[in-house]
Structures are given as structure tokens and as C-alpha cells.
């Protein structure tokens, strides 16, 4: 069971499935957590008997849910005067309902966000498994690159390989971008066929249980020109310098600046159109955010991406992304592959 800060008269009402899993370690399709001194997990008769087994030794007491009156009664019995809910997942309609539960409703979004930044050893192991699968699947995809293959076809090969390797599926909608499509950071994989002398960019991740990974690799099919080679070298330099210099306690704004300054020295900062990275865990984008607009510092056992890029509209894009872990005060890349420019020969 994950611990959240508590005080007298205070409790949390957790409704969304991911956060319920995060706190309890049990995946139950429907339910509510009332997290106070003695955490309660409400779920209805469809899931209750399975929930009893899943919640053994978790610190949560399963409660058969008949209706919201059960939660209201528990709030009263627990002496809860302030009821914290996640405003990030709460609709106005839900908020108005919660106000009738007999306690003052307050926000706990920041508390949950900060709690999820720091991974346990078990969570780190799951993420490492997801990274290993994603890395192998990307390598497999590059081995299957050929003239005429479409983005969608290469994506299907990659995702099928991930599942064969043990993933539950991709972390998110895989991006496969050929040629000028790679200049769009969040390109939607489509039916573009690969031409000779084109960029091949793959942005994907594997899901293992509830935990995710995130990786982007950029290769070239054919013979790249000098400008592309120089731009790739700049992006790689930015990626590697950030990973060398980000340590525990680094401000997230400064972390972004490390990579951005490398690109600025090469006259490419204007082509870097997104932030350096984001946290990865049970969601593919979660705190911390390594961004010029971010807040806070990077802490031990945080997992995050480092993904500088250069995007030249109508021509090509380059992104090199690693999922990283702050361990023993330093950044550890969770992939083992080479990030040197991969040139795929035309056969």
C-alpha cells in the first residue's frame, strides 16, 4: 500500500482506476477508495469476491458497495471533515455530488502527482522490463525496413513483436513517421510508403502490467546528406549531455536548458519545439515535467524521459528519446542499444 499524508479529520476519496491501482496494487474495474486511517475499498457485487482476494495483505478493507449512502456513512464514521479528491480527474458534476457527502471537498491532485514521481523498486523493475521489450521491438522493426513498406505496416510488425516478447501491448499509439512526416513530433501513423533516402522515425513503448516505457529512435534509409548527419549529431550530443549532467536535485527547468543550450550552440534551438521530457510510470506523461515551464526538482528514483529533437518542416525530423532513472544521484539510461546514427542500406 502506498502511503499518503494524513491528519485528523482528513481523508481521500479516490475514484479513477489507475490511482486506485497505484495506491492498493489491486486492479479492480469499478470502485471507490476511502483513504483514511483504515483505508476502505468499496466495490459492488460484480467484483467484490475477486476484490477480497486481490486486497489480501494490502492494508485495504474490502466493503460491499450498495450505493453512495455507504460512502457517506463511512465518511461520518471515520470523522472526516475534509475530503480530498483529485481535481484533475473530477468533473463539475462529480464535485457537486461530493459536496453532499458531509465533508468539505478539497483538491489532492498535487499530492498524488508528487507521490507518483518516486518509484518503488518493484515499480522500477516493471518499467525496466517494459524498456527491454520496447528496445528489442524497435530493433526488430528497423531490421524489417524496406522500400515500399508503409508506416502502418511497420507499426503492426513492431507491436506484434512487442506482444510476442511479453508486453501487454504498446504504451500509447506508436508513431512511425517516414520522410517529411518525421518533422511532426506527434505524427499520426498512416499509409505513407517508405521511399529511398528517407528518415525513419519510431516513437513507441511497451506496457508490462500497468507500467510503461517510452523510446524514440531515428534512422536513415539510404544515404543521408551532410546536413542531416550534422543535425543528428547535435541531437545526440544534447541527449547525452543532459543524461550526463542531470543529477538528483536538478531543477526541471535547468534540465531542459542543458539540452536546449547544446542545440542553441549549433543554431538549432529554434527547431526544438517541445520540452525535454516527462515522467513515466502508470501513465506515459506524468510528473515530473522537464520543461521551461516546469516546476520542482528531480528526485532519487524518479523515472523520466530525455528526448531532444530537431524538426525541419517539410523535410525531416530527428528525435532521440530514452527512458531514464535517477539512481544513486545520477541519471541511468534504461536502454542498452547504441544511439549512433543507424543507416539502413537500400537493398
N, C-alpha and C positions, 0 to 999 in steps of 0.2 A: 504494500500500500504506500502510495506517495503521501507525504505529509504537507499540509497547507497550514499557514499560520492561523491560530485560533485565539480567541479571548472570550471571556464570559459574555454570554448573551449573543454570540455571533455564530452564524452557520452559513454554509454554501448550498445552493440548490443547483445541481449540475444536470443538464438535460441532453446535451449533444453526445452522440455515440462515441466519437473519438476521445473526448475528455473523460467520459465515463470509463472507457478502456484504460486511458492513461493513468487515472487515479487508482483503479481497482485491479488492473491486469486481467480483467474478465471482459470478454466481448459478448454483450447481451444486446439484442437488436432493439428492444424498447425498454425504457425505464427512466427512473429519476434517482439521483443520489442526493441524499440529505447528509452533508458532511459536517458533523459537529463532533463533540467529544466521543460519541459512539456512532460511527458512520452507519447509515441505513441505506440499503439499496432496494428501491421499490420496483417491482415488475409484475406484470399480470399473469394470469393462469397459463397463458400460452408458453411462457418462458420460465415460470417460477421454479419448477423442479430441476430443470437444467441449470438455472442460476444458483440453486442451492449447492450443487456440486462445484460449479465454477468459482464460487465465492468462498469455498473452504480455505481456511488459513490465510485469508486476505485482510482480515480485520473489519470486513463489512458484514452486517447482519442483513440477510435477505428478508424482505417483507412483501407479502402478497398484496398487490395493489388492486383496490376496488374502485378508486376514484380520488379526485383531488382532496376530498374531505380527509382522507388518510394522511396526506402530507400536512394539511393544516393542523390536524390533531398532533402530529409528531412535532411540528414547529412549536406548538404550545407546550407539549410535554417536556421538550428539551430546553425550554426557557429562552428561545431565540428571539431577540428583539431586533437584530439587524440581519437581513437575509441577503447574502451576496450572490449575484447572478452575473453571468458573462454577457456584458452588453454587446460584445462582438458577434454573438450568435442568438441574441434575443430580439424578437420582433416587438413592435409597439404593442400589438395585440397581446403577446405573451406578458409583456411588462405590466400592462393594465390588469391582467389576471393575477400576477404575482402580488400586486399591491393589495389584493383581497385576502392574502394568506396570513395576515395577522402580525406582520413584522415590516419594518422599514426596509425597502429594497435599495441596495447599493451595488456598485459595479466591482467585479473582481477580475476583469479582463487582464489587467496588468500583472496581477498576482499569478494568474495561470500562465501568462506568457513567460514571465521570469522563471517560474518553476520548470517549464518545459525546456528552457535553454540548457540546463545542465543535465547531461545524460548519465544514467547508471551504467555500471559495467555490463549488465545484461543488455541494455539498450544499445550500447556501443557494439557489442558482439553481433547483434541482429543487423545493424547498419553495415558493419564490415562484411557480413555475408551478402547483403544486397549489393555492396560495391563490387565484390569479387565476381558476382554473376553479371552485373552490367558491363564490367570491363571485358569479360570474355565474349559477351554477346556483341559488343561493338567491334571487337577484333574479327569475329566471325562475319559480321556484316561487310567490313572492308574487304575481306577475302572473297566475297561474292559480288563485288562491284564489277560491272561490265557495261560496255556501251549499249544503250537502249533500255536498260532496266529503268523502271520508274521509281520515283520516291516511295510510292505506296507499296510497291513490290519489295523494295529493300527493307522498308519498315516492317512488313509482315515477316520476312525472314528473320530479322533481328528479334522481334517479340516472340516468335515461336521458339527461337533458340533460348531466350531467357527462361521461358517456362520449362523447356527440356532440362535446363540446368538447375531447376528447383525454385524459381521465382513463382509467386502467386500471380504475377502479371507485371506490367510496367508501372512505374511510379506516377506517370502522367502521360498525356498524349505525346508519344515520341515525335520529335521533329527530325525529319530527313529533308535536307534542302540542297538542291543542285544549282550550281552556277550562280546567277544573279539572285536567286531565291534566298541564298545564304546571307544576303545583305539585310534581310528582315529578321530581327532577332527571334521573334515568335512566329515564324513562318508556319502555315498550316500545310502539313504533308499532303501532296496531291499527286497528279498524274504526269508531272513533268518527267520526260525521259532524259537520261544522262547522255550528254554529248562529250566528245573528246575534248581534252584540255579545259576541264571544268572543276570547280570546287565541289567537294562532297562533305557536307557538314551534318553530323549526327549529334543530337541532344536527347538523351534518354536517361532512364534509371530503372532499377528493379525494385519490386516490392517483395519483402520477405516478412510474412506475418503482417504486422501493422507498420513495419519500419521500411524506410525508403533510402534510395541513393540517387545521385544526380551526377551525370558526366557528359561533357561535350568534347568531341574530337573533330578536328578539321583536317581533311586530306585533300590531295590533288590528283585527279585522274588525267594523266598525260604529263605535259612538260610545262611547269609554271614559269612565268616571266620573273624578271628581277624584282619588280615592284611587289609582287605577291610574296616572294621569298623574304624580302626585307620587312614587309608588314607582318608576316608570320613570326619572324624573329623578334619583332618588337612586342607582339602579344605574348609570346613565350617568355621573354625577359620580364615583362610586367607580372605575369603569373608566378614565375619562380622567385622574383624579388619579394613579392607580397608574402609568399609562403615561407620564405626565409626570415622575414622581419616581423611578421605578426606573432606576438607572444601574449601570454596571459596578462591582462591589464591594458592591452592596446585599445585605444578609443576606436569605435567603429568608423568614425569619420576619417580618422588618420589612416586606418587600414585601407580604406578606399583610395585615399590620397597616395599611398605608396605606389600602387599600380598606375594610377592616373598620371602621376608625375613621370613615370618611365615613358608612357605614351606621349606625354607633352614634349619631352626631350626629343622625340622622334617626329614631332609635328603631327601626331595622330590623335591627340586628345579629343579633337572635335568629332572624331569618328567613333568614339566610345560613348554610346548613347544610353547606357543603363548603369546601375550600381555594380559594385564589385562582387557582392554575394549576399547570401541569405542563409538562415538556419535551415537544417534538415532534420526531420525526425519522423513523427507520425503524419506530418504534413510536409509537402515539398517546399513550401515557403512558410517559414515560421521564424520567430525571433531567435538570434539577433540578426539585424539587417546591417550589412557593411555598405554604407551609403553616405553621400554628402549630407543627407537629411536625417541620418540615423541618430540614435541616442544610446548612450551606455558604453560599456567596455566589454571586451571578450574575456570570458572566464574559463577556468580549467574545466575540462570535459564538455565544452561546447562543441557542437558539430555544425559546420557551415561550409558554404561553397566559396571558392575563389575562381572567378570567371571573367577576366578581362576580355574585351573584344574590339574589333575594328570592322566597321560596316560601310562599304563604299557603294552607295545606291546605284542599282543598275549594272553592277559589275560583280562584286563578290563580298562575302563576309567571312570573318575568321573569329572563332571563339575557342578558348581552351579552358575547360572547367574541371576542377577537382572537388570532390567532397573531402573535407579536412576535419581533423580532430585536434583540439588543444590538449596536449598531454605532457605532463611534466614541464609545463610552462611554455612549450614550443608547439609549432604547427606541424602536424603529422599528416602527410597525404595518404589517403586510404586506397589509392590505386598504385599498382606496381609497374604499369606499362611505360614505355618511352613516350615523351611528348614531342620529340623531334618531328619535323615535318615528314609526314608519310606520303610518298609519291607512289601512286598506283600505276604501273605501266599499262599502256594500251596493248591489248593482245589481238 
